[in-house]
Amino acid sequence: MRAHRVLSLVAWLALISAVPACRIGRIEAPYAVGQAPAPAQLLAVVAPRIDALQVPAAKVRVGRSPAGNLMFLAQKPGRFSGQVQIAGRELISLAFHEQGYALRNVAADGLDIGFYSGPPADCAIRRLIGVPFAKEELIALVLGGSPQIAAPFEVIDQHWDRKLGHEVLRLRNPGGEQELRFAWTAGAWWVAGSTLWTRDANGALTRVWTVLHEDLRPVDSTILPARTRISRPDGRREERVTITYSTQLPNPDLGDAATPESDDEGWEDEDSAEPPTDADAPADAAPAPTPAPAPTPPRTIPPQFILDSSGLPSRGDLCRR
């Protein structure tokens, strides 16, 4: 009886060893052979499909440091307000919009405690998440999309990644290359990640950053990741940032100040309904001078994206140091 069991085990091992190892863990493409999506179809979904996102609760871990509590509000194309806390205590806060940025450092290492502010700049973003992004790139990322290299570019490769279950598109322009990843979720293609490389004068490529959106799932009427991983090379080390979302609120109500002003001037009154004609003017009257257009007032920034010092000492512009 014991010999029979040993033989059965040997036969079972022989059976599974006959299956090629590469088939284990394969994820098959959601389309038939020769029916891959066109590059234009994939590129059309790179931009975020929501206008704003509020995250009241998330965890952020930079490298091997303890995880912090992250909360933020983002609005495309370039408004953001976020804060990292440790054990309920504010560590660092950042806000930026089209008129400038402000950063409040309460307890983060490597930077003097204080309040920093200045005109629009991207350098402060690294202080919050540890990875340098332009503000539009960060907004695209946190809204579930991806930054994209500048046109003109060409598509140099497209294939299905069976390990991660992604359709992969590789782009190239004179300044570098980008790999965009897409996952088939809820009957449509959604951005699942991206990697950017820059090209030096000799043509060599250097990786700048990699982003992966993991566990894509429905949130209200859109699809968002449960977790986002960001990494970049830093010498011999790899800087890694992981954001794990607890609550995501797409397209929150930001109030009237967040709505672009309408071009409609409203109802005309009786005095301005019809401009005077030449027949109405005296024969010897000189033509009226054309009035100069009124200057366009700056758009009001919603208060959610304004950060004050809260009593911290002013340290000037961080990005000019």
KEDOFI-672161 format. One record per residue (C-alpha): residue in one letter; x, y, z; chain. Coordinates in steps of 0.25 Angstrom, whole numbers, plus 5000, padded with zeros to 4 digits. Example, Ala and Ser with C-alpha at 12.3 -4.5 7.8 and 13.67 -1.06 7.14 Angstrom:
2
<rec "A", <5049, 4982, 5031>, "A"> <rec "S", <5055, 4996, 5029>, "A"> 
This chain:
321
<rec "M", <5000, 5000, 5000>, "A"> <rec "R", <5011, 5010, 5004>, "A"> <rec "A", <5019, 5006, 4991>, "A"> <rec "H", <5006, 5009, 4983>, "A"> <rec "R", <5005, 5023, 4989>, "A"> <rec "V", <5019, 5026, 4986>, "A"> <rec "L", <5017, 5022, 4971>, "A"> <rec "S", <5004, 5031, 4971>, "A"> <rec "L", <5012, 5043, 4976>, "A"> <rec "V", <5023, 5041, 4966>, "A"> <rec "A", <5013, 5040, 4955>, "A"> <rec "W", <5006, 5053, 4959>, "A"> <rec "L", <5019, 5060, 4959>, "A"> <rec "A", <5022, 5055, 4946>, "A"> <rec "L", <5009, 5060, 4940>, "A"> <rec "I", <5010, 5074, 4945>, "A"> <rec "S", <5025, 5075, 4941>, "A"> <rec "A", <5020, 5072, 4927>, "A"> <rec "V", <5013, 5085, 4927>, "A"> <rec "P", <5022, 5096, 4922>, "A"> <rec "A", <5026, 5105, 4934>, "A"> <rec "C", <5023, 5118, 4926>, "A"> <rec "R", <5008, 5115, 4926>, "A"> <rec "I", <5007, 5116, 4941>, "A"> <rec "G", <5001, 5129, 4945>, "A"> <rec "R", <4998, 5133, 4930>, "A"> <rec "I", <4987, 5144, 4928>, "A"> <rec "E", <4982, 5143, 4914>, "A"> <rec "A", <4978, 5155, 4906>, "A"> <rec "P", <4964, 5159, 4906>, "A"> <rec "Y", <4964, 5159, 4890>, "A"> <rec "A", <4966, 5149, 4879>, "A"> <rec "V", <4979, 5147, 4872>, "A"> <rec "G", <4980, 5159, 4862>, "A"> <rec "Q", <4970, 5167, 4869>, "A"> <rec "A", <4978, 5176, 4879>, "A"> <rec "P", <4973, 5190, 4881>, "A"> <rec "A", <4978, 5201, 4872>, "A"> <rec "P", <4989, 5210, 4878>, "A"> <rec "A", <4980, 5222, 4876>, "A"> <rec "Q", <4969, 5215, 4884>, "A"> <rec "L", <4979, 5213, 4896>, "A"> <rec "L", <4984, 5227, 4895>, "A"> <rec "A", <4970, 5233, 4896>, "A"> <rec "V", <4969, 5228, 4910>, "A"> <rec "V", <4982, 5232, 4916>, "A"> <rec "A", <4976, 5245, 4922>, "A"> <rec "P", <4968, 5244, 4934>, "A"> <rec "R", <4953, 5242, 4932>, "A"> <rec "I", <4949, 5250, 4945>, "A"> <rec "D", <4952, 5265, 4947>, "A"> <rec "A", <4955, 5264, 4962>, "A"> <rec "L", <4957, 5254, 4973>, "A"> <rec "Q", <4956, 5255, 4989>, "A"> <rec "V", <4964, 5245, 4997>, "A"> <rec "P", <4960, 5246, 5012>, "A"> <rec "A", <4968, 5234, 5016>, "A"> <rec "A", <4980, 5227, 5010>, "A"> <rec "K", <4993, 5221, 5014>, "A"> <rec "V", <5006, 5226, 5008>, "A"> <rec "R", <5020, 5219, 5011>, "A"> <rec "V", <5033, 5225, 5005>, "A"> <rec "G", <5044, 5214, 5005>, "A"> <rec "R", <5045, 5207, 5018>, "A"> <rec "S", <5040, 5218, 5026>, "A"> <rec "P", <5027, 5216, 5035>, "A"> <rec "A", <5014, 5218, 5027>, "A"> <rec "G", <5008, 5231, 5029>, "A"> <rec "N", <4993, 5236, 5027>, "A"> <rec "L", <4991, 5243, 5014>, "A"> <rec "M", <4979, 5252, 5010>, "A"> <rec "F", <4978, 5260, 4998>, "A"> <rec "L", <4969, 5268, 4988>, "A"> <rec "A", <4973, 5269, 4974>, "A"> <rec "Q", <4967, 5276, 4962>, "A"> <rec "K", <4972, 5276, 4948>, "A"> <rec "P", <4980, 5281, 4941>, "A"> <rec "G", <4988, 5286, 4953>, "A"> <rec "R", <4982, 5288, 4966>, "A"> <rec "F", <4985, 5280, 4979>, "A"> <rec "S", <4985, 5281, 4994>, "A"> <rec "G", <4990, 5269, 5002>, "A"> <rec "Q", <4995, 5266, 5016>, "A"> <rec "V", <5003, 5255, 5022>, "A"> <rec "Q", <5001, 5251, 5037>, "A"> <rec "I", <5008, 5241, 5046>, "A"> <rec "A", <5000, 5237, 5058>, "A"> <rec "G", <4990, 5248, 5056>, "A"> <rec "R", <5000, 5259, 5056>, "A"> <rec "E", <5003, 5267, 5043>, "A"> <rec "L", <5016, 5264, 5037>, "A"> <rec "I", <5016, 5272, 5024>, "A"> <rec "S", <5005, 5279, 5016>, "A"> <rec "L", <5006, 5284, 5001>, "A"> <rec "A", <4997, 5292, 4993>, "A"> <rec "F", <4998, 5297, 4978>, "A"> <rec "H", <4990, 5304, 4968>, "A"> <rec "E", <4992, 5312, 4955>, "A"> <rec "Q", <4997, 5324, 4963>, "A"> <rec "G", <5007, 5318, 4972>, "A"> <rec "Y", <5010, 5308, 4983>, "A"> <rec "A", <5011, 5307, 4998>, "A"> <rec "L", <5018, 5296, 5007>, "A"> <rec "R", <5016, 5295, 5022>, "A"> <rec "N", <5027, 5287, 5029>, "A"> <rec "V", <5024, 5283, 5043>, "A"> <rec "A", <5032, 5271, 5046>, "A"> <rec "A", <5038, 5265, 5033>, "A"> <rec "D", <5053, 5262, 5033>, "A"> <rec "G", <5063, 5269, 5024>, "A"> <rec "L", <5056, 5282, 5023>, "A"> <rec "D", <5055, 5293, 5033>, "A"> <rec "I", <5042, 5295, 5041>, "A"> <rec "G", <5034, 5306, 5034>, "A"> <rec "F", <5025, 5311, 5023>, "A"> <rec "Y", <5030, 5312, 5009>, "A"> <rec "S", <5023, 5319, 4997>, "A"> <rec "G", <5026, 5324, 4984>, "A"> <rec "P", <5021, 5325, 4969>, "A"> <rec "P", <5017, 5313, 4961>, "A"> <rec "A", <5028, 5302, 4963>, "A"> <rec "D", <5030, 5287, 4963>, "A"> <rec "C", <5041, 5285, 4973>, "A"> <rec "A", <5032, 5284, 4985>, "A"> <rec "I", <5025, 5272, 4980>, "A"> <rec "R", <5036, 5263, 4984>, "A"> <rec "R", <5035, 5268, 4999>, "A"> <rec "L", <5022, 5262, 5000>, "A"> <rec "I", <5023, 5248, 4992>, "A"> <rec "G", <5038, 5247, 4990>, "A"> <rec "V", <5038, 5246, 4975>, "A"> <rec "P", <5039, 5259, 4966>, "A"> <rec "F", <5027, 5261, 4957>, "A"> <rec "A", <5022, 5273, 4950>, "A"> <rec "K", <5009, 5278, 4955>, "A"> <rec "E", <5001, 5273, 4943>, "A"> <rec "E", <5008, 5260, 4944>, "A"> <rec "L", <5004, 5258, 4958>, "A"> <rec "I", <4990, 5262, 4956>, "A"> <rec "A", <4988, 5252, 4944>, "A"> <rec "L", <4994, 5241, 4953>, "A"> <rec "V", <4986, 5243, 4965>, "A"> <rec "L", <4973, 5244, 4957>, "A"> <rec "G", <4976, 5230, 4951>, "A"> <rec "G", <4982, 5234, 4938>, "A"> <rec "S", <4997, 5236, 4934>, "A"> <rec "P", <5006, 5247, 4929>, "A"> <rec "Q", <5010, 5245, 4914>, "A"> <rec "I", <5022, 5249, 4907>, "A"> <rec "A", <5021, 5261, 4897>, "A"> <rec "A", <5017, 5260, 4883>, "A"> <rec "P", <5021, 5257, 4872>, "A"> <rec "F", <5024, 5243, 4876>, "A"> <rec "E", <5024, 5229, 4869>, "A"> <rec "V", <5019, 5216, 4874>, "A"> <rec "I", <5030, 5206, 4874>, "A"> <rec "D", <5024, 5194, 4880>, "A"> <rec "Q", <5011, 5188, 4885>, "A"> <rec "H", <5009, 5175, 4892>, "A"> <rec "W", <5001, 5167, 4903>, "A"> <rec "D", <5008, 5165, 4916>, "A"> <rec "R", <5003, 5151, 4921>, "A"> <rec "K", <5010, 5153, 4935>, "A"> <rec "L", <5002, 5165, 4939>, "A"> <rec "G", <4991, 5165, 4929>, "A"> <rec "H", <4994, 5178, 4922>, "A"> <rec "E", <4994, 5183, 4908>, "A"> <rec "V", <5007, 5190, 4907>, "A"> <rec "L", <5010, 5202, 4897>, "A"> <rec "R", <5024, 5208, 4895>, "A"> <rec "L", <5025, 5222, 4890>, "A"> <rec "R", <5038, 5229, 4886>, "A"> <rec "N", <5040, 5244, 4883>, "A"> <rec "P", <5054, 5252, 4882>, "A"> <rec "G", <5055, 5254, 4897>, "A"> <rec "G", <5052, 5239, 4901>, "A"> <rec "E", <5043, 5228, 4902>, "A"> <rec "Q", <5031, 5224, 4910>, "A"> <rec "E", <5024, 5211, 4913>, "A"> <rec "L", <5009, 5212, 4916>, "A"> <rec "R", <5001, 5200, 4922>, "A"> <rec "F", <4986, 5197, 4921>, "A"> <rec "A", <4977, 5187, 4928>, "A"> <rec "W", <4963, 5182, 4922>, "A"> <rec "T", <4954, 5185, 4934>, "A"> <rec "A", <4939, 5186, 4934>, "A"> <rec "G", <4938, 5185, 4919>, "A"> <rec "A", <4948, 5196, 4915>, "A"> <rec "W", <4963, 5200, 4915>, "A"> <rec "W", <4968, 5207, 4927>, "A"> <rec "V", <4982, 5212, 4930>, "A"> <rec "A", <4990, 5202, 4939>, "A"> <rec "G", <5004, 5208, 4939>, "A"> <rec "S", <5015, 5215, 4932>, "A"> <rec "T", <5030, 5217, 4931>, "A"> <rec "L", <5038, 5229, 4926>, "A"> <rec "W", <5052, 5229, 4920>, "A"> <rec "T", <5060, 5241, 4916>, "A"> <rec "R", <5070, 5241, 4905>, "A"> <rec "D", <5084, 5248, 4906>, "A"> <rec "A", <5092, 5254, 4895>, "A"> <rec "N", <5098, 5240, 4892>, "A"> <rec "G", <5085, 5233, 4890>, "A"> <rec "A", <5086, 5226, 4903>, "A"> <rec "L", <5073, 5224, 4911>, "A"> <rec "T", <5072, 5227, 4926>, "A"> <rec "R", <5059, 5223, 4934>, "A"> <rec "V", <5053, 5234, 4941>, "A"> <rec "W", <5041, 5228, 4948>, "A"> <rec "T", <5031, 5216, 4948>, "A"> <rec "V", <5017, 5216, 4952>, "A"> <rec "L", <5007, 5204, 4954>, "A"> <rec "H", <4992, 5205, 4957>, "A"> <rec "E", <4988, 5192, 4964>, "A"> <rec "D", <4975, 5185, 4967>, "A"> <rec "L", <4967, 5194, 4958>, "A"> <rec "R", <4952, 5194, 4962>, "A"> <rec "P", <4939, 5202, 4961>, "A"> <rec "V", <4938, 5214, 4970>, "A"> <rec "D", <4925, 5221, 4967>, "A"> <rec "S", <4924, 5223, 4952>, "A"> <rec "T", <4939, 5222, 4949>, "A"> <rec "I", <4950, 5212, 4951>, "A"> <rec "L", <4961, 5215, 4961>, "A"> <rec "P", <4973, 5207, 4967>, "A"> <rec "A", <4973, 5202, 4981>, "A"> <rec "R", <4988, 5204, 4981>, "A"> <rec "T", <4998, 5212, 4974>, "A"> <rec "R", <5013, 5209, 4974>, "A"> <rec "I", <5023, 5219, 4969>, "A"> <rec "S", <5038, 5217, 4968>, "A"> <rec "R", <5050, 5224, 4962>, "A"> <rec "P", <5065, 5221, 4962>, "A"> <rec "D", <5074, 5229, 4972>, "A"> <rec "G", <5088, 5225, 4970>, "A"> <rec "R", <5090, 5210, 4974>, "A"> <rec "R", <5077, 5211, 4982>, "A"> <rec "E", <5062, 5210, 4977>, "A"> <rec "E", <5053, 5220, 4983>, "A"> <rec "R", <5039, 5215, 4985>, "A"> <rec "V", <5026, 5221, 4989>, "A"> <rec "T", <5013, 5213, 4991>, "A"> <rec "I", <5000, 5219, 4993>, "A"> <rec "T", <4988, 5210, 4998>, "A"> <rec "Y", <4975, 5217, 4997>, "A"> <rec "S", <4964, 5215, 5008>, "A"> <rec "T", <4954, 5225, 5002>, "A"> <rec "Q", <4953, 5231, 4989>, "A"> <rec "L", <4942, 5242, 4985>, "A"> <rec "P", <4942, 5245, 4970>, "A"> <rec "N", <4937, 5259, 4965>, "A"> <rec "P", <4934, 5265, 4979>, "A"> <rec "D", <4927, 5278, 4980>, "A"> <rec "L", <4937, 5289, 4981>, "A"> <rec "G", <4927, 5300, 4981>, "A"> <rec "D", <4925, 5311, 4971>, "A"> <rec "A", <4939, 5316, 4971>, "A"> <rec "A", <4944, 5304, 4964>, "A"> <rec "T", <4935, 5305, 4952>, "A"> <rec "P", <4941, 5313, 4941>, "A"> <rec "E", <4934, 5326, 4938>, "A"> <rec "S", <4924, 5326, 4927>, "A"> <rec "D", <4926, 5334, 4914>, "A"> <rec "D", <4911, 5338, 4914>, "A"> <rec "E", <4909, 5352, 4919>, "A"> <rec "G", <4895, 5350, 4923>, "A"> <rec "W", <4882, 5357, 4919>, "A"> <rec "E", <4884, 5371, 4912>, "A"> <rec "D", <4877, 5383, 4917>, "A"> <rec "E", <4869, 5392, 4909>, "A"> <rec "D", <4880, 5402, 4908>, "A"> <rec "S", <4890, 5392, 4902>, "A"> <rec "A", <4881, 5383, 4894>, "A"> <rec "E", <4884, 5390, 4881>, "A"> <rec "P", <4897, 5398, 4878>, "A"> <rec "P", <4894, 5412, 4871>, "A"> <rec "T", <4895, 5412, 4856>, "A"> <rec "D", <4901, 5423, 4847>, "A"> <rec "A", <4887, 5428, 4844>, "A"> <rec "D", <4885, 5431, 4859>, "A"> <rec "A", <4898, 5439, 4860>, "A"> <rec "P", <4899, 5454, 4856>, "A"> <rec "A", <4904, 5457, 4842>, "A"> <rec "D", <4916, 5464, 4848>, "A"> <rec "A", <4919, 5455, 4859>, "A"> <rec "A", <4933, 5448, 4860>, "A"> <rec "P", <4933, 5433, 4861>, "A"> <rec "A", <4934, 5428, 4875>, "A"> <rec "P", <4947, 5422, 4879>, "A"> <rec "T", <4947, 5407, 4881>, "A"> <rec "P", <4948, 5404, 4896>, "A"> <rec "A", <4960, 5396, 4901>, "A"> <rec "P", <4956, 5382, 4905>, "A"> <rec "A", <4954, 5381, 4920>, "A"> <rec "P", <4965, 5372, 4926>, "A"> <rec "T", <4961, 5358, 4930>, "A"> <rec "P", <4961, 5357, 4945>, "A"> <rec "P", <4969, 5345, 4950>, "A"> <rec "R", <4961, 5333, 4953>, "A"> <rec "T", <4957, 5331, 4967>, "A"> <rec "I", <4965, 5319, 4974>, "A"> <rec "P", <4956, 5311, 4983>, "A"> <rec "P", <4959, 5312, 4997>, "A"> <rec "Q", <4962, 5297, 4998>, "A"> <rec "F", <4975, 5299, 4990>, "A"> <rec "I", <4980, 5311, 4999>, "A"> <rec "L", <4990, 5308, 5010>, "A"> <rec "D", <4994, 5317, 5021>, "A"> <rec "S", <5005, 5317, 5031>, "A"> <rec "S", <4997, 5314, 5043>, "A"> <rec "G", <5008, 5321, 5051>, "A"> <rec "L", <5020, 5315, 5045>, "A"> <rec "P", <5032, 5324, 5042>, "A"> <rec "S", <5033, 5328, 5028>, "A"> <rec "R", <5045, 5322, 5020>, "A"> <rec "G", <5043, 5328, 5007>, "A"> <rec "D", <5043, 5321, 4993>, "A"> <rec "L", <5048, 5307, 4995>, "A"> <rec "C", <5050, 5305, 4980>, "A"> <rec "R", <5060, 5316, 4979>, "A"> <rec "R", <5070, 5311, 4988>, "A"> 
